[in-house]
Amino acid sequence: MEKILTSLRAYTTVKYSNKRKNRSCVTCGNIATTEALFDVGEGIIVIEKYCDICAKQVQ
């Protein structure tokens, strides 16, 4: 499976919401601030969350 970065967008948490909780960076475990959208083919998009530092290294 090849992941192709399609876009980055800001990730904000919503207080007092059961649907969206604070998430951590998939690389280092810090609080996530950015979502990266990857196209993996056949119309499937994978969303991964990153902190500011790790988001700069996403390719």
MIVEXFI-310462 format. One record per residue: residue in three letters; x, y, z of N, C-alpha, C in turn. Coordinates in nm, 4 decimals. Layout:
<atoms>
+-----+----------+----------+----------+----------+----------+----------+----------+----------+----------+
!  aa !     n_xx !     n_yy !     n_zz !    ca_xx !    ca_yy !    ca_zz !     c_xx !     c_yy !     c_zz !
+-----+----------+----------+----------+----------+----------+----------+----------+----------+----------+
! ALA !        X !        Y !        Z !        X !        Y !        Z !        X !        Y !        Z !
...
+-----+----------+----------+----------+----------+----------+----------+----------+----------+----------+
</atoms>
This chain:
<atoms>
+-----+----------+----------+----------+----------+----------+----------+----------+----------+----------+
!  aa !     n_xx !     n_yy !     n_zz !    ca_xx !    ca_yy !    ca_zz !     c_xx !     c_yy !     c_zz !
+-----+----------+----------+----------+----------+----------+----------+----------+----------+----------+
! MET !   0.0853 !  -0.1170 !   0.0000 !   0.0000 !   0.0000 !   0.0000 !   0.0903 !   0.1239 !   0.0000 !
! GLU !   0.0708 !   0.2078 !  -0.0964 !   0.1465 !   0.3323 !  -0.1068 !   0.0581 !   0.4485 !  -0.0629 !
! LYS !   0.1092 !   0.5282 !   0.0326 !   0.0354 !   0.6452 !   0.0797 !   0.0896 !   0.7684 !   0.0087 !
! ILE !  -0.0004 !   0.8453 !  -0.0508 !   0.0359 !   0.9694 !  -0.1181 !  -0.0300 !   1.0843 !  -0.0432 !
! LEU !   0.0521 !   1.1762 !   0.0095 !  -0.0003 !   1.2906 !   0.0831 !  -0.0805 !   1.3792 !  -0.0106 !
! THR !  -0.2052 !   1.4066 !   0.0274 !  -0.2888 !   1.4931 !  -0.0554 !  -0.3036 !   1.6321 !   0.0051 !
! SER !  -0.3110 !   1.6419 !   0.1404 !  -0.3226 !   1.7739 !   0.2021 !  -0.2974 !   1.7668 !   0.3519 !
! LEU !  -0.2682 !   1.8826 !   0.4076 !  -0.2559 !   1.9006 !   0.5519 !  -0.3607 !   2.0026 !   0.5939 !
! ARG !  -0.4197 !   1.9807 !   0.7102 !  -0.5164 !   2.0770 !   0.7614 !  -0.5044 !   2.0823 !   0.9127 !
! ALA !  -0.5496 !   2.1924 !   0.9697 !  -0.5422 !   2.2105 !   1.1144 !  -0.6367 !   2.1128 !   1.1827 !
! TYR !  -0.5918 !   2.0584 !   1.2926 !  -0.6738 !   1.9684 !   1.3742 !  -0.6998 !   2.0381 !   1.5061 !
! THR !  -0.8254 !   2.0619 !   1.5372 !  -0.8605 !   2.1248 !   1.6638 !  -0.9536 !   2.0324 !   1.7400 !
! THR !  -0.9365 !   2.0283 !   1.8689 !  -1.0225 !   1.9464 !   1.9520 !  -1.1453 !   2.0267 !   1.9916 !
! VAL !  -1.2529 !   1.9582 !   2.0142 !  -1.3778 !   2.0223 !   2.0542 !  -1.4014 !   1.9902 !   2.2011 !
! LYS !  -1.4080 !   2.0922 !   2.2845 !  -1.4318 !   2.0690 !   2.4268 !  -1.5733 !   2.0193 !   2.4494 !
! TYR !  -1.5868 !   1.9365 !   2.5474 !  -1.7167 !   1.8856 !   2.5908 !  -1.7892 !   1.8086 !   2.4807 !
! SER !  -1.7139 !   1.7404 !   2.3978 !  -1.7749 !   1.6601 !   2.2928 !  -1.7312 !   1.5151 !   2.3092 !
! ASN !  -1.8261 !   1.4247 !   2.3051 !  -1.7935 !   1.2824 !   2.3138 !  -1.7448 !   1.2272 !   2.1810 !
! LYS !  -1.7746 !   1.2971 !   2.0748 !  -1.7395 !   1.2466 !   1.9423 !  -1.5924 !   1.2666 !   1.9084 !
! ARG !  -1.5328 !   1.3756 !   1.9541 !  -1.3958 !   1.4064 !   1.9156 !  -1.3138 !   1.4346 !   2.0408 !
! LYS !  -1.2238 !   1.3445 !   2.0721 !  -1.1424 !   1.3586 !   2.1912 !  -1.0033 !   1.4050 !   2.1518 !
! ASN !  -0.9261 !   1.4497 !   2.2503 !  -0.7882 !   1.4871 !   2.2228 !  -0.7148 !   1.3657 !   2.1668 !
! ARG !  -0.6447 !   1.3864 !   2.0615 !  -0.5693 !   1.2791 !   1.9971 !  -0.4216 !   1.3098 !   2.0061 !
! SER !  -0.3415 !   1.2079 !   1.9954 !  -0.1974 !   1.2270 !   2.0027 !  -0.1338 !   1.2024 !   1.8669 !
! CYS !  -0.0153 !   1.2568 !   1.8493 !   0.0618 !   1.2440 !   1.7270 !   0.0967 !   1.0969 !   1.7044 !
! VAL !   0.0809 !   1.0483 !   1.5817 !   0.1102 !   0.9080 !   1.5517 !   0.2593 !   0.8784 !   1.5561 !
! THR !   0.3434 !   0.9819 !   1.5492 !   0.4879 !   0.9619 !   1.5491 !   0.5470 !   0.9680 !   1.6891 !
! CYS !   0.5178 !   1.0755 !   1.7643 !   0.5863 !   1.0975 !   1.8920 !   0.4955 !   1.0901 !   2.0142 !
! GLY !   0.3641 !   1.0979 !   1.9964 !   0.2719 !   1.0885 !   2.1082 !   0.2313 !   1.2209 !   2.1702 !
! ASN !   0.2871 !   1.3333 !   2.1236 !   0.2459 !   1.4644 !   2.1733 !   0.1051 !   1.4957 !   2.1253 !
! ILE !   0.0476 !   1.6046 !   2.1731 !  -0.0881 !   1.6433 !   2.1328 !  -0.0888 !   1.6810 !   1.9848 !
! ALA !  -0.1817 !   1.6248 !   1.9106 !  -0.1915 !   1.6483 !   1.7661 !  -0.2502 !   1.7855 !   1.7364 !
! THR !  -0.1937 !   1.8524 !   1.6357 !  -0.2427 !   1.9837 !   1.5933 !  -0.2703 !   1.9873 !   1.4438 !
! THR !  -0.2288 !   1.8839 !   1.3707 !  -0.2413 !   1.8815 !   1.2255 !  -0.2917 !   1.7446 !   1.1802 !
! GLU !  -0.3801 !   1.7446 !   1.0812 !  -0.4257 !   1.6209 !   1.0195 !  -0.3647 !   1.6116 !   0.8797 !
! ALA !  -0.3111 !   1.4963 !   0.8475 !  -0.2586 !   1.4709 !   0.7138 !  -0.3517 !   1.3731 !   0.6440 !
! LEU !  -0.3918 !   1.4077 !   0.5215 !  -0.4782 !   1.3211 !   0.4436 !  -0.3945 !   1.2516 !   0.3374 !
! PHE !  -0.4034 !   1.1194 !   0.3342 !  -0.3279 !   1.0381 !   0.2402 !  -0.4230 !   0.9610 !   0.1500 !
! ASP !  -0.3947 !   0.9593 !   0.0216 !  -0.4692 !   0.8783 !  -0.0740 !  -0.3984 !   0.7440 !  -0.0849 !
! VAL !  -0.4696 !   0.6343 !  -0.0587 !  -0.4099 !   0.5014 !  -0.0666 !  -0.4661 !   0.4204 !  -0.1832 !
! GLY !  -0.5399 !   0.4846 !  -0.2704 !  -0.5927 !   0.4183 !  -0.3889 !  -0.7367 !   0.3749 !  -0.3724 !
! GLU !  -0.8011 !   0.3517 !  -0.4852 !  -0.9399 !   0.3060 !  -0.4925 !  -1.0358 !   0.3960 !  -0.4144 !
! GLY !  -1.0065 !   0.5261 !  -0.4101 !  -1.0943 !   0.6218 !  -0.3444 !  -1.0873 !   0.6210 !  -0.1930 !
! ILE !  -0.9857 !   0.5583 !  -0.1364 !  -0.9719 !   0.5494 !   0.0090 !  -0.8761 !   0.6572 !   0.0582 !
! ILE !  -0.9207 !   0.7334 !   0.1580 !  -0.8396 !   0.8380 !   0.2193 !  -0.8112 !   0.7982 !   0.3639 !
! VAL !  -0.6842 !   0.8045 !   0.4045 !  -0.6433 !   0.7759 !   0.5422 !  -0.6069 !   0.9087 !   0.6073 !
! ILE !  -0.6576 !   0.9323 !   0.7279 !  -0.6276 !   1.0547 !   0.8016 !  -0.5401 !   1.0180 !   0.9208 !
! GLU !  -0.4237 !   1.0824 !   0.9298 !  -0.3339 !   1.0632 !   1.0426 !  -0.3111 !   1.1974 !   1.1095 !
! LYS !  -0.2957 !   1.1958 !   1.2405 !  -0.2793 !   1.3189 !   1.3178 !  -0.1350 !   1.3333 !   1.3631 !
! TYR !  -0.0819 !   1.4581 !   1.3532 !   0.0565 !   1.4875 !   1.3867 !   0.0651 !   1.6143 !   1.4704 !
! CYS !   0.1743 !   1.6263 !   1.5479 !   0.2041 !   1.7526 !   1.6154 !   0.2710 !   1.8445 !   1.5134 !
! ASP !   0.2937 !   1.9700 !   1.5493 !   0.3540 !   2.0664 !   1.4558 !   0.4922 !   2.0228 !   1.4074 !
! ILE !   0.5733 !   1.9710 !   1.4962 !   0.7100 !   1.9330 !   1.4603 !   0.7100 !   1.8151 !   1.3636 !
! CYS !   0.6334 !   1.7126 !   1.3928 !   0.6296 !   1.5938 !   1.3064 !   0.5590 !   1.6217 !   1.1736 !
! ALA !   0.4640 !   1.7161 !   1.1713 !   0.3930 !   1.7494 !   1.0484 !   0.4859 !   1.8074 !   0.9429 !
! LYS !   0.5922 !   1.8738 !   0.9866 !   0.6880 !   1.9293 !   0.8919 !   0.7671 !   1.8206 !   0.8193 !
! GLN !   0.7715 !   1.6998 !   0.8768 !   0.8483 !   1.5915 !   0.8190 !   0.7631 !   1.4938 !   0.7385 !
! VAL !   0.6326 !   1.5164 !   0.7338 !   0.5410 !   1.4275 !   0.6615 !   0.5617 !   1.4440 !   0.5120 !
! GLN !   0.5688 !   1.3313 !   0.4429 !   0.5860 !   1.3348 !   0.2967 !   0.4823 !   1.2495 !   0.2295 !
+-----+----------+----------+----------+----------+----------+----------+----------+----------+----------+
</atoms>
